[in-house]
């Protein structure tokens, strides 16, 4: 009887736009919209665009072999079709990202972990033991808050190196 092999969960890029290029292995999956704008691929995208707080747990995943975001979180949404005539949509996020591994290629504006809150919204994140590397210009961890938005991060033993 053979011993069972340990399995590793792998998160492959899933761009926001379904008109994706590339293969199912996460290679060359940048997305080009009708406007001709190209966006980096995303491994996990957390969006809170309704009243209340979204809770997300992203633990023990491997993000590898693509250029783009590993974990991206946006508290609130300014793209319209929300409250009022043109938005913005409100929404808060509590994110736990722990024990993730990154091996990402370079993409302008991208990060292994990207945390963003628009005006009037809160994002609270706990990051523990995330590790690996990103190829420049991709960044390790980016925290962005628009005027009136709030991002609070607790970070322990993260080691994501830019190369």
Chimera marker file (.cmm) of the C-alpha trace (Angstrom):
<marker_set name="trace">
<marker id="1" x="0.000" y="0.000" z="0.000" r="1" g="1" b="0" radius="0.5"/>
<marker id="2" x="1.408" y="3.402" z="-1.017" r="1" g="1" b="0" radius="0.5"/>
<marker id="3" x="1.405" y="6.343" z="1.343" r="1" g="1" b="0" radius="0.5"/>
<marker id="4" x="-0.887" y="9.166" z="0.308" r="1" g="1" b="0" radius="0.5"/>
<marker id="5" x="0.825" y="12.333" z="-0.881" r="1" g="1" b="0" radius="0.5"/>
<marker id="6" x="0.126" y="15.552" z="0.958" r="1" g="1" b="0" radius="0.5"/>
<marker id="7" x="-1.821" y="17.951" z="-1.215" r="1" g="1" b="0" radius="0.5"/>
<marker id="8" x="-1.228" y="21.662" z="-1.588" r="1" g="1" b="0" radius="0.5"/>
<marker id="9" x="-4.033" y="24.041" z="-2.451" r="1" g="1" b="0" radius="0.5"/>
<marker id="10" x="-3.100" y="26.442" z="-5.227" r="1" g="1" b="0" radius="0.5"/>
<marker id="11" x="-4.956" y="29.627" z="-6.077" r="1" g="1" b="0" radius="0.5"/>
<marker id="12" x="-4.650" y="30.582" z="-9.712" r="1" g="1" b="0" radius="0.5"/>
<marker id="13" x="-5.380" y="34.040" z="-11.025" r="1" g="1" b="0" radius="0.5"/>
<marker id="14" x="-8.979" y="34.937" z="-11.722" r="1" g="1" b="0" radius="0.5"/>
<marker id="15" x="-9.219" y="38.385" z="-13.307" r="1" g="1" b="0" radius="0.5"/>
<marker id="16" x="-12.259" y="40.604" z="-12.674" r="1" g="1" b="0" radius="0.5"/>
<marker id="17" x="-13.167" y="40.641" z="-16.350" r="1" g="1" b="0" radius="0.5"/>
<marker id="18" x="-14.333" y="37.258" z="-17.698" r="1" g="1" b="0" radius="0.5"/>
<marker id="19" x="-12.815" y="37.982" z="-21.133" r="1" g="1" b="0" radius="0.5"/>
<marker id="20" x="-9.484" y="36.622" z="-19.999" r="1" g="1" b="0" radius="0.5"/>
<marker id="21" x="-6.485" y="35.650" z="-22.068" r="1" g="1" b="0" radius="0.5"/>
<marker id="22" x="-4.220" y="32.771" z="-21.198" r="1" g="1" b="0" radius="0.5"/>
<marker id="23" x="-4.617" y="29.257" z="-19.945" r="1" g="1" b="0" radius="0.5"/>
<marker id="24" x="-6.101" y="27.587" z="-16.870" r="1" g="1" b="0" radius="0.5"/>
<marker id="25" x="-2.655" y="27.328" z="-15.280" r="1" g="1" b="0" radius="0.5"/>
<marker id="26" x="-2.578" y="31.054" z="-14.480" r="1" g="1" b="0" radius="0.5"/>
<marker id="27" x="-0.060" y="32.057" z="-17.140" r="1" g="1" b="0" radius="0.5"/>
<marker id="28" x="-0.596" y="35.306" z="-19.064" r="1" g="1" b="0" radius="0.5"/>
<marker id="29" x="-3.985" y="36.031" z="-17.555" r="1" g="1" b="0" radius="0.5"/>
<marker id="30" x="-3.921" y="39.809" z="-17.661" r="1" g="1" b="0" radius="0.5"/>
<marker id="31" x="-7.279" y="41.146" z="-18.772" r="1" g="1" b="0" radius="0.5"/>
<marker id="32" x="-7.938" y="43.740" z="-21.449" r="1" g="1" b="0" radius="0.5"/>
<marker id="33" x="-11.224" y="45.617" z="-21.285" r="1" g="1" b="0" radius="0.5"/>
<marker id="34" x="-13.167" y="47.089" z="-24.186" r="1" g="1" b="0" radius="0.5"/>
<marker id="35" x="-11.424" y="50.416" z="-23.545" r="1" g="1" b="0" radius="0.5"/>
<marker id="36" x="-8.060" y="48.763" z="-24.239" r="1" g="1" b="0" radius="0.5"/>
<marker id="37" x="-6.954" y="49.053" z="-20.598" r="1" g="1" b="0" radius="0.5"/>
<marker id="38" x="-5.078" y="45.997" z="-19.319" r="1" g="1" b="0" radius="0.5"/>
<marker id="39" x="-5.501" y="44.969" z="-15.665" r="1" g="1" b="0" radius="0.5"/>
<marker id="40" x="-3.251" y="42.598" z="-13.685" r="1" g="1" b="0" radius="0.5"/>
<marker id="41" x="-4.684" y="39.217" z="-12.713" r="1" g="1" b="0" radius="0.5"/>
<marker id="42" x="-5.980" y="38.628" z="-9.171" r="1" g="1" b="0" radius="0.5"/>
<marker id="43" x="-5.701" y="35.475" z="-7.093" r="1" g="1" b="0" radius="0.5"/>
<marker id="44" x="-8.413" y="36.397" z="-4.549" r="1" g="1" b="0" radius="0.5"/>
<marker id="45" x="-10.474" y="39.587" z="-4.737" r="1" g="1" b="0" radius="0.5"/>
<marker id="46" x="-12.606" y="40.616" z="-1.739" r="1" g="1" b="0" radius="0.5"/>
<marker id="47" x="-15.134" y="43.404" z="-2.409" r="1" g="1" b="0" radius="0.5"/>
<marker id="48" x="-17.608" y="44.763" z="0.085" r="1" g="1" b="0" radius="0.5"/>
<marker id="49" x="-20.133" y="46.936" z="-1.735" r="1" g="1" b="0" radius="0.5"/>
<marker id="50" x="-23.241" y="46.594" z="0.436" r="1" g="1" b="0" radius="0.5"/>
<marker id="51" x="-24.063" y="47.971" z="3.871" r="1" g="1" b="0" radius="0.5"/>
<marker id="52" x="-22.537" y="46.022" z="6.759" r="1" g="1" b="0" radius="0.5"/>
<marker id="53" x="-19.271" y="44.132" z="7.071" r="1" g="1" b="0" radius="0.5"/>
<marker id="54" x="-17.931" y="41.312" z="4.902" r="1" g="1" b="0" radius="0.5"/>
<marker id="55" x="-15.707" y="38.770" z="6.649" r="1" g="1" b="0" radius="0.5"/>
<marker id="56" x="-13.059" y="36.988" z="4.577" r="1" g="1" b="0" radius="0.5"/>
<marker id="57" x="-10.506" y="34.330" z="5.530" r="1" g="1" b="0" radius="0.5"/>
<marker id="58" x="-7.683" y="33.655" z="3.051" r="1" g="1" b="0" radius="0.5"/>
<marker id="59" x="-5.393" y="31.129" z="4.706" r="1" g="1" b="0" radius="0.5"/>
<marker id="60" x="-2.774" y="28.629" z="3.534" r="1" g="1" b="0" radius="0.5"/>
<marker id="61" x="-2.898" y="29.314" z="-0.208" r="1" g="1" b="0" radius="0.5"/>
<marker id="62" x="-0.168" y="29.437" z="-2.851" r="1" g="1" b="0" radius="0.5"/>
<marker id="63" x="-0.235" y="32.270" z="-5.391" r="1" g="1" b="0" radius="0.5"/>
<marker id="64" x="2.273" y="31.521" z="-8.119" r="1" g="1" b="0" radius="0.5"/>
<marker id="65" x="3.247" y="31.755" z="-11.800" r="1" g="1" b="0" radius="0.5"/>
<marker id="66" x="1.400" y="34.916" z="-12.806" r="1" g="1" b="0" radius="0.5"/>
<marker id="67" x="2.013" y="38.667" z="-12.689" r="1" g="1" b="0" radius="0.5"/>
<marker id="68" x="-0.555" y="40.484" z="-10.584" r="1" g="1" b="0" radius="0.5"/>
<marker id="69" x="-2.268" y="40.556" z="-7.192" r="1" g="1" b="0" radius="0.5"/>
<marker id="70" x="-2.279" y="37.708" z="-4.694" r="1" g="1" b="0" radius="0.5"/>
<marker id="71" x="-4.931" y="38.987" z="-2.270" r="1" g="1" b="0" radius="0.5"/>
<marker id="72" x="-6.764" y="42.241" z="-3.066" r="1" g="1" b="0" radius="0.5"/>
<marker id="73" x="-9.447" y="43.771" z="-0.833" r="1" g="1" b="0" radius="0.5"/>
<marker id="74" x="-11.590" y="46.863" z="-1.495" r="1" g="1" b="0" radius="0.5"/>
<marker id="75" x="-13.893" y="48.219" z="1.220" r="1" g="1" b="0" radius="0.5"/>
<marker id="76" x="-16.498" y="50.193" z="-0.692" r="1" g="1" b="0" radius="0.5"/>
<marker id="77" x="-17.008" y="50.696" z="-4.405" r="1" g="1" b="0" radius="0.5"/>
<marker id="78" x="-17.116" y="53.817" z="-6.557" r="1" g="1" b="0" radius="0.5"/>
<marker id="79" x="-18.128" y="52.282" z="-9.875" r="1" g="1" b="0" radius="0.5"/>
<marker id="80" x="-21.767" y="53.381" z="-9.720" r="1" g="1" b="0" radius="0.5"/>
<marker id="81" x="-25.049" y="51.444" z="-9.727" r="1" g="1" b="0" radius="0.5"/>
<marker id="82" x="-25.317" y="51.826" z="-5.955" r="1" g="1" b="0" radius="0.5"/>
<marker id="83" x="-27.013" y="54.095" z="-3.424" r="1" g="1" b="0" radius="0.5"/>
<marker id="84" x="-27.734" y="57.552" z="-4.729" r="1" g="1" b="0" radius="0.5"/>
<marker id="85" x="-27.595" y="58.298" z="-8.414" r="1" g="1" b="0" radius="0.5"/>
<marker id="86" x="-23.920" y="57.335" z="-8.860" r="1" g="1" b="0" radius="0.5"/>
<marker id="87" x="-22.762" y="55.603" z="-5.668" r="1" g="1" b="0" radius="0.5"/>
<marker id="88" x="-20.448" y="55.144" z="-3.926" r="1" g="1" b="0" radius="0.5"/>
<marker id="89" x="-21.437" y="51.801" z="-2.462" r="1" g="1" b="0" radius="0.5"/>
<marker id="90" x="-20.608" y="51.430" z="1.204" r="1" g="1" b="0" radius="0.5"/>
<marker id="91" x="-19.099" y="48.312" z="2.714" r="1" g="1" b="0" radius="0.5"/>
<marker id="92" x="-16.582" y="47.311" z="5.364" r="1" g="1" b="0" radius="0.5"/>
<marker id="93" x="-14.225" y="44.329" z="5.417" r="1" g="1" b="0" radius="0.5"/>
<marker id="94" x="-12.609" y="42.220" z="8.140" r="1" g="1" b="0" radius="0.5"/>
<marker id="95" x="-9.858" y="40.168" z="6.478" r="1" g="1" b="0" radius="0.5"/>
<marker id="96" x="-7.687" y="37.386" z="7.907" r="1" g="1" b="0" radius="0.5"/>
<marker id="97" x="-4.840" y="36.408" z="5.558" r="1" g="1" b="0" radius="0.5"/>
<marker id="98" x="-2.465" y="33.904" z="7.148" r="1" g="1" b="0" radius="0.5"/>
<marker id="99" x="0.092" y="31.372" z="5.983" r="1" g="1" b="0" radius="0.5"/>
<marker id="100" x="-0.102" y="32.275" z="2.302" r="1" g="1" b="0" radius="0.5"/>
<marker id="101" x="2.812" y="31.772" z="-0.084" r="1" g="1" b="0" radius="0.5"/>
<marker id="102" x="3.590" y="34.167" z="-2.962" r="1" g="1" b="0" radius="0.5"/>
<marker id="103" x="5.743" y="33.775" z="-6.072" r="1" g="1" b="0" radius="0.5"/>
<marker id="104" x="4.405" y="36.527" z="-8.336" r="1" g="1" b="0" radius="0.5"/>
<marker id="105" x="5.746" y="38.123" z="-11.484" r="1" g="1" b="0" radius="0.5"/>
<marker id="106" x="5.921" y="41.875" z="-12.009" r="1" g="1" b="0" radius="0.5"/>
<marker id="107" x="2.867" y="43.986" z="-12.854" r="1" g="1" b="0" radius="0.5"/>
<marker id="108" x="2.572" y="47.735" z="-12.500" r="1" g="1" b="0" radius="0.5"/>
<marker id="109" x="0.388" y="48.738" z="-9.530" r="1" g="1" b="0" radius="0.5"/>
<marker id="110" x="-0.004" y="45.163" z="-8.253" r="1" g="1" b="0" radius="0.5"/>
<marker id="111" x="0.883" y="43.716" z="-4.840" r="1" g="1" b="0" radius="0.5"/>
<marker id="112" x="1.023" y="40.351" z="-3.111" r="1" g="1" b="0" radius="0.5"/>
<marker id="113" x="-1.463" y="41.859" z="-0.613" r="1" g="1" b="0" radius="0.5"/>
<marker id="114" x="-3.407" y="45.019" z="-1.536" r="1" g="1" b="0" radius="0.5"/>
<marker id="115" x="-5.723" y="46.640" z="1.035" r="1" g="1" b="0" radius="0.5"/>
<marker id="116" x="-7.928" y="49.637" z="0.113" r="1" g="1" b="0" radius="0.5"/>
<marker id="117" x="-10.778" y="51.544" z="1.763" r="1" g="1" b="0" radius="0.5"/>
<marker id="118" x="-12.742" y="54.310" z="0.045" r="1" g="1" b="0" radius="0.5"/>
<marker id="119" x="-14.246" y="57.283" z="1.911" r="1" g="1" b="0" radius="0.5"/>
<marker id="120" x="-16.657" y="56.273" z="4.675" r="1" g="1" b="0" radius="0.5"/>
<marker id="121" x="-15.545" y="52.628" z="4.786" r="1" g="1" b="0" radius="0.5"/>
<marker id="122" x="-13.278" y="50.544" z="7.036" r="1" g="1" b="0" radius="0.5"/>
<marker id="123" x="-10.968" y="47.643" z="6.278" r="1" g="1" b="0" radius="0.5"/>
<marker id="124" x="-9.475" y="45.734" z="9.205" r="1" g="1" b="0" radius="0.5"/>
<marker id="125" x="-6.849" y="43.148" z="8.288" r="1" g="1" b="0" radius="0.5"/>
<marker id="126" x="-4.817" y="40.595" z="10.216" r="1" g="1" b="0" radius="0.5"/>
<marker id="127" x="-1.802" y="39.292" z="8.289" r="1" g="1" b="0" radius="0.5"/>
<marker id="128" x="0.187" y="36.420" z="9.801" r="1" g="1" b="0" radius="0.5"/>
<marker id="129" x="3.059" y="34.319" z="8.458" r="1" g="1" b="0" radius="0.5"/>
<marker id="130" x="2.593" y="35.219" z="4.781" r="1" g="1" b="0" radius="0.5"/>
<marker id="131" x="5.820" y="34.650" z="2.858" r="1" g="1" b="0" radius="0.5"/>
<marker id="132" x="7.525" y="34.419" z="-0.529" r="1" g="1" b="0" radius="0.5"/>
<marker id="133" x="8.531" y="36.977" z="-3.129" r="1" g="1" b="0" radius="0.5"/>
<marker id="134" x="7.266" y="39.296" z="-5.839" r="1" g="1" b="0" radius="0.5"/>
<marker id="135" x="9.074" y="40.540" z="-8.925" r="1" g="1" b="0" radius="0.5"/>
<marker id="136" x="9.238" y="44.323" z="-9.252" r="1" g="1" b="0" radius="0.5"/>
<marker id="137" x="7.279" y="46.447" z="-10.013" r="1" g="1" b="0" radius="0.5"/>
<marker id="138" x="4.790" y="44.296" z="-8.042" r="1" g="1" b="0" radius="0.5"/>
<marker id="139" x="4.967" y="45.310" z="-4.372" r="1" g="1" b="0" radius="0.5"/>
<marker id="140" x="4.818" y="43.180" z="-1.220" r="1" g="1" b="0" radius="0.5"/>
<marker id="141" x="2.019" y="44.788" z="0.828" r="1" g="1" b="0" radius="0.5"/>
<marker id="142" x="0.156" y="47.972" z="-0.138" r="1" g="1" b="0" radius="0.5"/>
<marker id="143" x="-2.208" y="49.775" z="2.238" r="1" g="1" b="0" radius="0.5"/>
<marker id="144" x="-4.265" y="52.561" z="0.656" r="1" g="1" b="0" radius="0.5"/>
<marker id="145" x="-6.994" y="54.694" z="2.193" r="1" g="1" b="0" radius="0.5"/>
<marker id="146" x="-8.896" y="57.409" z="0.365" r="1" g="1" b="0" radius="0.5"/>
<marker id="147" x="-9.742" y="60.556" z="2.350" r="1" g="1" b="0" radius="0.5"/>
<marker id="148" x="-12.309" y="59.484" z="4.946" r="1" g="1" b="0" radius="0.5"/>
<marker id="149" x="-11.539" y="55.771" z="4.562" r="1" g="1" b="0" radius="0.5"/>
<marker id="150" x="-9.819" y="53.710" z="7.243" r="1" g="1" b="0" radius="0.5"/>
<marker id="151" x="-7.440" y="50.743" z="7.006" r="1" g="1" b="0" radius="0.5"/>
<marker id="152" x="-6.129" y="49.075" z="10.163" r="1" g="1" b="0" radius="0.5"/>
<marker id="153" x="-3.562" y="46.298" z="9.810" r="1" g="1" b="0" radius="0.5"/>
<marker id="154" x="-2.107" y="43.909" z="12.385" r="1" g="1" b="0" radius="0.5"/>
<marker id="155" x="0.902" y="42.140" z="10.935" r="1" g="1" b="0" radius="0.5"/>
<marker id="156" x="2.978" y="39.311" z="12.422" r="1" g="1" b="0" radius="0.5"/>
<marker id="157" x="5.917" y="37.435" z="10.873" r="1" g="1" b="0" radius="0.5"/>
<marker id="158" x="5.173" y="38.342" z="7.243" r="1" g="1" b="0" radius="0.5"/>
<marker id="159" x="8.152" y="38.025" z="4.883" r="1" g="1" b="0" radius="0.5"/>
<marker id="160" x="7.286" y="38.856" z="1.263" r="1" g="1" b="0" radius="0.5"/>
<marker id="161" x="10.415" y="40.094" z="-0.493" r="1" g="1" b="0" radius="0.5"/>
<marker id="162" x="10.526" y="42.190" z="-3.681" r="1" g="1" b="0" radius="0.5"/>
<marker id="163" x="13.127" y="41.084" z="-6.248" r="1" g="1" b="0" radius="0.5"/>
<link id1="1" id2="2" r="1" g="1" b="0" radius="0.2"/>
<link id1="2" id2="3" r="1" g="1" b="0" radius="0.2"/>
<link id1="3" id2="4" r="1" g="1" b="0" radius="0.2"/>
<link id1="4" id2="5" r="1" g="1" b="0" radius="0.2"/>
<link id1="5" id2="6" r="1" g="1" b="0" radius="0.2"/>
<link id1="6" id2="7" r="1" g="1" b="0" radius="0.2"/>
<link id1="7" id2="8" r="1" g="1" b="0" radius="0.2"/>
<link id1="8" id2="9" r="1" g="1" b="0" radius="0.2"/>
<link id1="9" id2="10" r="1" g="1" b="0" radius="0.2"/>
<link id1="10" id2="11" r="1" g="1" b="0" radius="0.2"/>
<link id1="11" id2="12" r="1" g="1" b="0" radius="0.2"/>
<link id1="12" id2="13" r="1" g="1" b="0" radius="0.2"/>
<link id1="13" id2="14" r="1" g="1" b="0" radius="0.2"/>
<link id1="14" id2="15" r="1" g="1" b="0" radius="0.2"/>
<link id1="15" id2="16" r="1" g="1" b="0" radius="0.2"/>
<link id1="16" id2="17" r="1" g="1" b="0" radius="0.2"/>
<link id1="17" id2="18" r="1" g="1" b="0" radius="0.2"/>
<link id1="18" id2="19" r="1" g="1" b="0" radius="0.2"/>
<link id1="19" id2="20" r="1" g="1" b="0" radius="0.2"/>
<link id1="20" id2="21" r="1" g="1" b="0" radius="0.2"/>
<link id1="21" id2="22" r="1" g="1" b="0" radius="0.2"/>
<link id1="22" id2="23" r="1" g="1" b="0" radius="0.2"/>
<link id1="23" id2="24" r="1" g="1" b="0" radius="0.2"/>
<link id1="24" id2="25" r="1" g="1" b="0" radius="0.2"/>
<link id1="25" id2="26" r="1" g="1" b="0" radius="0.2"/>
<link id1="26" id2="27" r="1" g="1" b="0" radius="0.2"/>
<link id1="27" id2="28" r="1" g="1" b="0" radius="0.2"/>
<link id1="28" id2="29" r="1" g="1" b="0" radius="0.2"/>
<link id1="29" id2="30" r="1" g="1" b="0" radius="0.2"/>
<link id1="30" id2="31" r="1" g="1" b="0" radius="0.2"/>
<link id1="31" id2="32" r="1" g="1" b="0" radius="0.2"/>
<link id1="32" id2="33" r="1" g="1" b="0" radius="0.2"/>
<link id1="33" id2="34" r="1" g="1" b="0" radius="0.2"/>
<link id1="34" id2="35" r="1" g="1" b="0" radius="0.2"/>
<link id1="35" id2="36" r="1" g="1" b="0" radius="0.2"/>
<link id1="36" id2="37" r="1" g="1" b="0" radius="0.2"/>
<link id1="37" id2="38" r="1" g="1" b="0" radius="0.2"/>
<link id1="38" id2="39" r="1" g="1" b="0" radius="0.2"/>
<link id1="39" id2="40" r="1" g="1" b="0" radius="0.2"/>
<link id1="40" id2="41" r="1" g="1" b="0" radius="0.2"/>
<link id1="41" id2="42" r="1" g="1" b="0" radius="0.2"/>
<link id1="42" id2="43" r="1" g="1" b="0" radius="0.2"/>
<link id1="43" id2="44" r="1" g="1" b="0" radius="0.2"/>
<link id1="44" id2="45" r="1" g="1" b="0" radius="0.2"/>
<link id1="45" id2="46" r="1" g="1" b="0" radius="0.2"/>
<link id1="46" id2="47" r="1" g="1" b="0" radius="0.2"/>
<link id1="47" id2="48" r="1" g="1" b="0" radius="0.2"/>
<link id1="48" id2="49" r="1" g="1" b="0" radius="0.2"/>
<link id1="49" id2="50" r="1" g="1" b="0" radius="0.2"/>
<link id1="50" id2="51" r="1" g="1" b="0" radius="0.2"/>
<link id1="51" id2="52" r="1" g="1" b="0" radius="0.2"/>
<link id1="52" id2="53" r="1" g="1" b="0" radius="0.2"/>
<link id1="53" id2="54" r="1" g="1" b="0" radius="0.2"/>
<link id1="54" id2="55" r="1" g="1" b="0" radius="0.2"/>
<link id1="55" id2="56" r="1" g="1" b="0" radius="0.2"/>
<link id1="56" id2="57" r="1" g="1" b="0" radius="0.2"/>
<link id1="57" id2="58" r="1" g="1" b="0" radius="0.2"/>
<link id1="58" id2="59" r="1" g="1" b="0" radius="0.2"/>
<link id1="59" id2="60" r="1" g="1" b="0" radius="0.2"/>
<link id1="60" id2="61" r="1" g="1" b="0" radius="0.2"/>
<link id1="61" id2="62" r="1" g="1" b="0" radius="0.2"/>
<link id1="62" id2="63" r="1" g="1" b="0" radius="0.2"/>
<link id1="63" id2="64" r="1" g="1" b="0" radius="0.2"/>
<link id1="64" id2="65" r="1" g="1" b="0" radius="0.2"/>
<link id1="65" id2="66" r="1" g="1" b="0" radius="0.2"/>
<link id1="66" id2="67" r="1" g="1" b="0" radius="0.2"/>
<link id1="67" id2="68" r="1" g="1" b="0" radius="0.2"/>
<link id1="68" id2="69" r="1" g="1" b="0" radius="0.2"/>
<link id1="69" id2="70" r="1" g="1" b="0" radius="0.2"/>
<link id1="70" id2="71" r="1" g="1" b="0" radius="0.2"/>
<link id1="71" id2="72" r="1" g="1" b="0" radius="0.2"/>
<link id1="72" id2="73" r="1" g="1" b="0" radius="0.2"/>
<link id1="73" id2="74" r="1" g="1" b="0" radius="0.2"/>
<link id1="74" id2="75" r="1" g="1" b="0" radius="0.2"/>
<link id1="75" id2="76" r="1" g="1" b="0" radius="0.2"/>
<link id1="76" id2="77" r="1" g="1" b="0" radius="0.2"/>
<link id1="77" id2="78" r="1" g="1" b="0" radius="0.2"/>
<link id1="78" id2="79" r="1" g="1" b="0" radius="0.2"/>
<link id1="79" id2="80" r="1" g="1" b="0" radius="0.2"/>
<link id1="80" id2="81" r="1" g="1" b="0" radius="0.2"/>
<link id1="81" id2="82" r="1" g="1" b="0" radius="0.2"/>
<link id1="82" id2="83" r="1" g="1" b="0" radius="0.2"/>
<link id1="83" id2="84" r="1" g="1" b="0" radius="0.2"/>
<link id1="84" id2="85" r="1" g="1" b="0" radius="0.2"/>
<link id1="85" id2="86" r="1" g="1" b="0" radius="0.2"/>
<link id1="86" id2="87" r="1" g="1" b="0" radius="0.2"/>
<link id1="87" id2="88" r="1" g="1" b="0" radius="0.2"/>
<link id1="88" id2="89" r="1" g="1" b="0" radius="0.2"/>
<link id1="89" id2="90" r="1" g="1" b="0" radius="0.2"/>
<link id1="90" id2="91" r="1" g="1" b="0" radius="0.2"/>
<link id1="91" id2="92" r="1" g="1" b="0" radius="0.2"/>
<link id1="92" id2="93" r="1" g="1" b="0" radius="0.2"/>
<link id1="93" id2="94" r="1" g="1" b="0" radius="0.2"/>
<link id1="94" id2="95" r="1" g="1" b="0" radius="0.2"/>
<link id1="95" id2="96" r="1" g="1" b="0" radius="0.2"/>
<link id1="96" id2="97" r="1" g="1" b="0" radius="0.2"/>
<link id1="97" id2="98" r="1" g="1" b="0" radius="0.2"/>
<link id1="98" id2="99" r="1" g="1" b="0" radius="0.2"/>
<link id1="99" id2="100" r="1" g="1" b="0" radius="0.2"/>
<link id1="100" id2="101" r="1" g="1" b="0" radius="0.2"/>
<link id1="101" id2="102" r="1" g="1" b="0" radius="0.2"/>
<link id1="102" id2="103" r="1" g="1" b="0" radius="0.2"/>
<link id1="103" id2="104" r="1" g="1" b="0" radius="0.2"/>
<link id1="104" id2="105" r="1" g="1" b="0" radius="0.2"/>
<link id1="105" id2="106" r="1" g="1" b="0" radius="0.2"/>
<link id1="106" id2="107" r="1" g="1" b="0" radius="0.2"/>
<link id1="107" id2="108" r="1" g="1" b="0" radius="0.2"/>
<link id1="108" id2="109" r="1" g="1" b="0" radius="0.2"/>
<link id1="109" id2="110" r="1" g="1" b="0" radius="0.2"/>
<link id1="110" id2="111" r="1" g="1" b="0" radius="0.2"/>
<link id1="111" id2="112" r="1" g="1" b="0" radius="0.2"/>
<link id1="112" id2="113" r="1" g="1" b="0" radius="0.2"/>
<link id1="113" id2="114" r="1" g="1" b="0" radius="0.2"/>
<link id1="114" id2="115" r="1" g="1" b="0" radius="0.2"/>
<link id1="115" id2="116" r="1" g="1" b="0" radius="0.2"/>
<link id1="116" id2="117" r="1" g="1" b="0" radius="0.2"/>
<link id1="117" id2="118" r="1" g="1" b="0" radius="0.2"/>
<link id1="118" id2="119" r="1" g="1" b="0" radius="0.2"/>
<link id1="119" id2="120" r="1" g="1" b="0" radius="0.2"/>
<link id1="120" id2="121" r="1" g="1" b="0" radius="0.2"/>
<link id1="121" id2="122" r="1" g="1" b="0" radius="0.2"/>
<link id1="122" id2="123" r="1" g="1" b="0" radius="0.2"/>
<link id1="123" id2="124" r="1" g="1" b="0" radius="0.2"/>
<link id1="124" id2="125" r="1" g="1" b="0" radius="0.2"/>
<link id1="125" id2="126" r="1" g="1" b="0" radius="0.2"/>
<link id1="126" id2="127" r="1" g="1" b="0" radius="0.2"/>
<link id1="127" id2="128" r="1" g="1" b="0" radius="0.2"/>
<link id1="128" id2="129" r="1" g="1" b="0" radius="0.2"/>
<link id1="129" id2="130" r="1" g="1" b="0" radius="0.2"/>
<link id1="130" id2="131" r="1" g="1" b="0" radius="0.2"/>
<link id1="131" id2="132" r="1" g="1" b="0" radius="0.2"/>
<link id1="132" id2="133" r="1" g="1" b="0" radius="0.2"/>
<link id1="133" id2="134" r="1" g="1" b="0" radius="0.2"/>
<link id1="134" id2="135" r="1" g="1" b="0" radius="0.2"/>
<link id1="135" id2="136" r="1" g="1" b="0" radius="0.2"/>
<link id1="136" id2="137" r="1" g="1" b="0" radius="0.2"/>
<link id1="137" id2="138" r="1" g="1" b="0" radius="0.2"/>
<link id1="138" id2="139" r="1" g="1" b="0" radius="0.2"/>
<link id1="139" id2="140" r="1" g="1" b="0" radius="0.2"/>
<link id1="140" id2="141" r="1" g="1" b="0" radius="0.2"/>
<link id1="141" id2="142" r="1" g="1" b="0" radius="0.2"/>
<link id1="142" id2="143" r="1" g="1" b="0" radius="0.2"/>
<link id1="143" id2="144" r="1" g="1" b="0" radius="0.2"/>
<link id1="144" id2="145" r="1" g="1" b="0" radius="0.2"/>
<link id1="145" id2="146" r="1" g="1" b="0" radius="0.2"/>
<link id1="146" id2="147" r="1" g="1" b="0" radius="0.2"/>
<link id1="147" id2="148" r="1" g="1" b="0" radius="0.2"/>
<link id1="148" id2="149" r="1" g="1" b="0" radius="0.2"/>
<link id1="149" id2="150" r="1" g="1" b="0" radius="0.2"/>
<link id1="150" id2="151" r="1" g="1" b="0" radius="0.2"/>
<link id1="151" id2="152" r="1" g="1" b="0" radius="0.2"/>
<link id1="152" id2="153" r="1" g="1" b="0" radius="0.2"/>
<link id1="153" id2="154" r="1" g="1" b="0" radius="0.2"/>
<link id1="154" id2="155" r="1" g="1" b="0" radius="0.2"/>
<link id1="155" id2="156" r="1" g="1" b="0" radius="0.2"/>
<link id1="156" id2="157" r="1" g="1" b="0" radius="0.2"/>
<link id1="157" id2="158" r="1" g="1" b="0" radius="0.2"/>
<link id1="158" id2="159" r="1" g="1" b="0" radius="0.2"/>
<link id1="159" id2="160" r="1" g="1" b="0" radius="0.2"/>
<link id1="160" id2="161" r="1" g="1" b="0" radius="0.2"/>
<link id1="161" id2="162" r="1" g="1" b="0" radius="0.2"/>
<link id1="162" id2="163" r="1" g="1" b="0" radius="0.2"/>
</marker_set>
